[in-house]
């Protein structure tokens, strides 16, 4: 198959291969992503370990579990008392600006744990802030402020002067919930507060400290907290959030890290605070021996204040001991004298997250190396397919031109929107599916999922779903990408865009702004009138109707005038250059257009008249010059003939006479050709049509040119009908046509070649053709060969005037025929076509 690599079948195979490669690659990546043994970047650089506990992934899992354990120990330390949860304990902060450190115990700003958990919402109490003249503040609820004002404890000089006005102001304040402006006085006229305003943030006015005080009471009675109501509320909110977070951690991990629920064992000892925490049976008497029941095959890590005292037997490329030390110290507020031992039973007797990950590792590890090789092969096939498809995009083995699909011809922005609308949801779904399954796998606490994973149900479904999604997304990407490539090759990415169309439209409108100004004003006026008509005013409705009628009449009149101008242009285009469009009753714009069209007609008429005049002058000049040349030329020819009759002994004289005779005859022929060409171009020629047997004329002409053909060793191959073929032409002119094309072949055909004369008659038309191989390169077009004084012999080394083919073509067309020249390399072919006439038969049976 020619250019098979561009065929539609080959492209289809490549697209299918690319889609399959993307699918295989996504599945291989998914296997790598769910592979729990080590970091993803090490899949290609590190050999797969035999057991999960020897991998970096295992040490990373222990690290993550320990981080959650430290959070649990922090919550346990805060929420428990004597080994049991006790929410009646008090917690406090020493600094309102540093609420991250909660401490057990009571203080001036301390609360019960249960109260903080019960009052997670701050509420929307309306608190009034009143500033005294000494700069201190007094806080009260809005209802308290209104009650005191009704008892005449507070007066508002800026709001009311009488008791009645005071009562009206209080009523307005209650209904609109606003406060008076300016000073607040007591009943004796003394200033109580220089200004009052609302505290606009949510405020918990009901929660009480361990001392039984609300925050309002605390702020009013303490110099430390007066003026710090906002900081107090922020500190309280932070305490609530912190306690709630620790309570959630405590509830989540209390049973998770309990003995018998996990393969992880821990022992934490703080020698300074005498704190001992463990999920094994550890006491102060045996803490020096480490974790009870820890076996030699267990994986462990020991963390202490000094890095030299830290140790681990987990993977060397796992988490560094310095990282372990930093995490533990920062999580436990940097204790000075402590020890933390973490151990994992690698026999995995308990089916916890370690068991699940080890099971998963044993399941997927054997396939990881194969997945890497297959994935690399898929990448290679994908790259080769995309490169191949890129190279042949828009190309076909059926045609050379760039082929665009209907989709490629859509506007660029519409194409992008369609691809985005189809591709974005599909890609999003695939990414979300991958993230979901990775999340489920990484959040190993969901034992139900891990149980399904171990049984092989969800994982296979997940791989199939991800594979199908990536296959569809890959095909969509290829469709969009190949369309993009074809658009780039066709250079229509910008040309076929709405943006370019819009910019061109704006530029076109701006360029022709003078022409559309009137339309813009009229359109704006009509829009305003239509908007006014919506007001249901009778005047505007009538005005709008009148304007609409006026516009319709103007448009109709303009269209009638344009049709009139169009007809005038058509008549001028058809040759009636004298036609004039009447512009008397036309509108201004159309009148100007009509006048311009009339001027064009006048210009055409003047140009035609000038051209005819020049042609007549040229014809007269050629005729007169030719006549003046012909008279002495005839004398020369006659005298040369007389001299040739004399018997000169000197051969040189005889040769000179032969040359004179040949050149004078050539000059005579040239003069006759020029005169005839001039007559033909001016139309000054009379034709006498007769029924002519074209077969007989071809035989006669071929016979007369036999001698000329033999001089160049040309063989004429004549293939014409035997029966007569009648055409109605001028006999003498038709003879000149045939003679000219034969003479052209005799002069310019390559020596020792054949020339073919063919005639085909079907009863309606007669087609005569003559073809030969040119001796000279034909570096000109067929139309140029029929122009006057144009010769195929550019060097002009042969005899000829360059008028033969031009005369033959003009004479053929004047007789109602068609004259065509075809050039294919050095092959020259001329065809002459005439209507065929039926032969007339006499009574004797002769034609």
C-alpha positions, 0 to 999 in steps of 0.5 A, a space after each residue: 500500500 502506498 504510504 501505508 503509515 498515513 492510512 486511516 487504518 494505521 492511525 486507528 491502530 495507533 490511537 488504540 495502542 495509545 489508549 491501551 498504553 495509557 490504561 496499562 500505565 495507569 494500572 501500573 501506577 496504581 499498583 505502585 501507589 497502593 504498594 506500601 513498601 517504600 516511597 514512590 520515588 524509590 520504586 525505580 531505584 531500590 530492590 523490593 524487600 522480602 518482608 514489610 517490616 524491613 521496608 522504609 514504608 514500615 518505619 514511616 508507618 511506625 512514625 505516623 502511628 507514634 505521632 498519633 500516640 503522642 497526641 493521645 498521650 497529650 489528651 490523656 494527660 489533660 483529661 485523666 486523673 488517677 488513670 481515669 477520665 475526669 471532666 470536673 478538672 479545671 484548666 487555665 491559661 497563664 497568658 491570654 495571648 498564649 492559649 496553646 498551653 493549657 494547664 491543669 489547675 485553678 486560676 483567675 481565668 480557669 474553667 471546668 473541662 465539662 463546662 468548656 465542652 458544653 459551651 462550644 458555641 459562644 452565643 449572641 449576647 448583647 453586651 454594652 461597653 460603657 467607658 468611664 471618664 477615667 478610661 476604665 470600662 464597665 460591661 453589662 447586658 443590654 437588658 440590664 442597661 435598659 432596666 437601669 435607664 427606666 429606674 432613672 439611673 441613666 439619662 441621655 441629654 443628647 436624646 431627651 430632655 424630659 421624662 416623657 422624651 426619656 421614656 420614648 427614647 428607651 422604647 425606641 432603643 428597645 425596638 431598634 436595639 441601638 444605644 444613645 450617642 454622647 454622654 450618659 448622666 445619673 439623675 443628679 446630672 453627673 457624668 456616669 459614662 462618657 460613651 457607650 457602644 455595643 460589643 459586636 462580636 459573639 460573646 459567651 456571657 453565661 459560662 462561669 469560671 471555677 470561682 463562679 464568675 461570668 466573664 462580664 463580672 470578671 472584667 468589671 471586677 479585675 484590673 487585669 481583665 478590664 478593657 480586655 473583653 475581646 482577648 478574654 473571649 478569644 482565649 475562651 474560644 481557643 480553650 474550647 477548641 483545644 479541649 474539644 480537639 483533645 477530647 476527640 483524640 482521646 475518644 478516638 484512640 483510647 481503645 485504638 492503642 489499648 492492649 490487645 487492639 494493636 501490635 504496637 506497644 509503647 512505654 513513656 516515662 517522665 522521670 521528673 514528673 513521675 509520669 508513666 504511660 504504657 499499654 503493657 503491664 509496666 510499673 516503676 519497678 520494671 521500667 528499667 527493663 524496657 517493654 515487657 514481652 518485647 521479642 528479638 524479632 520485634 521492630 523498635 525505636 528508643 527515644 531519649 533526651 540525648 541522641 546517643 541514648 536513642 536507638 532503633 533496629 528498623 530500616 536504615 533508610 527509614 526515619 532518622 533518630 534525630 527526627 524521632 527525637 525532635 517529634 517526641 520532644 516537640 509533642 511533649 513540651 520538651 521534657 528534660 528527663 524522659 524515655 519513650 520506647 515503641 515496639 511492633 510485634 512483627 508476627 502480627 498476632 492482632 489484625 490491626 493496621 500493621 497486619 493489613 499493611 503487611 498483608 497488602 505488601 505480601 500481595 503486591 510486592 511480587 508484581 511491583 518489578 513487573 509493573 515497573 517494566 510494563 509501565 516503562 514499555 507502556 510509556 515508550 509505546 505511548 510516546 512513539 504512538 503520539 509522535 507518529 500520530 503527530 507527524 501524520 495528523 491531517 495527512 492521508 495516503 489518498 491525497 496530498 493536501 492537508 485534510 481537516 475534519 468537521 471538528 477541526 473547522 469549529 471555532 477555536 473557542 467552541 472547540 476548547 469549551 467542548 473539550 473542557 466540558 467533556 474532559 474536565 469532569 472525566 479527568 476530575 473523576 479519575 483523579 478523585 477515584 485515585 485519591 479516594 482509594 489512596 485515602 482509604 488505603 492510607 487511612 488504615 484505621 478503616 478496618 472494613 475497607 482493609 478487610 475488603 482489600 485483603 479479600 481482593 474485592 475493592 482493589 480489583 474493582 478500583 483498578 478496573 474503574 481507574 483503567 476504564 476512566 484513564 482509557 476514556 480520558 486518554 482517547 479524549 486527550 488524543 482527539 483534542 491533541 490531534 485536532 490541535 496539531 491539525 489546526 497548527 499545521 493548517 495555521 487556523 488556530 487563530 484564524 478560525 477563532 472568535 477572538 480574531 473575528 471579534 477584533 476584525 469586526 471591531 476594526 472593520 466597524 472603526 474603519 467604516 465608522 463614518 458609514 455606520 454613525 447614522 445607523 448607530 444613532 437611529 438604532 439608539 433612538 429606536 431603543 430609547 423609544 421602545 424602552 419609553 413605550 414600556 411605560 404605557 404612556 399613550 404619547 410614547 406609544 404613538 411616537 414609537 409606532 410612528 418612528 417604526 413606520 418611518 424606519 420601515 418606509 426609509 428601509 423600503 425606499 433605500 432597498 428600491 434605490 439600491 435595486 435600481 443601482 444594481 440593475 444599472 451596474 448589471 447593464 454596464 457590466 454586460 457591455 452597455 457602457 453608455 447606460 446612465 442611472 437616473 439619480 434625480 429622486 435618489 437619497 443622498 447616499 444612493 445618489 452619490 453611488 449612482 453618480 459614481 457608477 455613471 462615471 465608471 460607465 463613462 470611463 469604460 466607454 472612453 477607454 473602449 473608444 480610445 482602444 478602437 481608435 488606436 486599433 484602427 490607427 495600428 491597422 491602417 499603419 500596418 496596412 500602409 506600411 505592408 503595401 509600401 513594402 509589398 510593391 518594391 518587394 514584388 519587383 525584387 522577387 521578379 528581378 531575382 526570377 529573371 536573373 535566375 533564368 540567366 545562365 551564370 557560370 560562376 556558382 557563387 552568383 547562383 548561390 547568391 541568387 538562391 539566397 535572395 530568392 529565399 529571403 525575399 519569399 520569407 519577407 513576402 510571407 511575413 508581410 502577408 502574415 502581418 497584414 492578415 493578422 491585422 485584418 483579423 484583429 480589426 475584424 476587417 475580413 470577409 468570410 465565404 462559408 462553404 461545405 468543406 470535406 475536411 478529410 480531403 483537405 488533410 490528405 492534400 495538406 499532408 501531401 504538400 508538406 511531405 518534402 518538408 517533413 522528409 528534410 527533418 526526418 519526420 514521419 506523419 502518422 495520419 489517423 482520419 476517417 475514410 468517409 468524408 467529414 463535412 464542416 462549414 467553413 471558409 475554404 481559403 481561411 481553413 486552408 490557412 489554419 491547417 497550413 499554419 499548424 503543419 508548418 509549425 510542426 515542420 519547423 519546431 518538431 524534434 528531428 527523427 520523430 513522429 507527428 500524429 494527425 488524428 480526426 474524430 467525428 461523432 456526427 455532431 462535432 469534428 475534432 482534429 488534433 496534431 501532436 508532436 515532440 518539440 525540439 526546443 524546451 517549452 518553458 511558456 504556457 499554452 496561452 502565451 503560444 497563441 499570442 502574436 510574435 511569440 515563438 517556441 524557439 526562444 533563440 529565434 534560430 528558425 524561420 518564422 514570424 511568431 504569427 502562425 498559431 495566433 492567426 490559426 486560432 483567430 481564423 478558427 474562432 471567426 469560423 465558429 470553431 475552437 482552437 486549443 493548445 496543450 503542453 505536457 513537458 515537451 509534448 505539443 498538441 493542438 486541437 481544432 473543433 468544428 460542428 459537423 455538417 451532414 453531407 448532401 446527396 444528389 440524385 445520381 448518388 454523388 455528393 
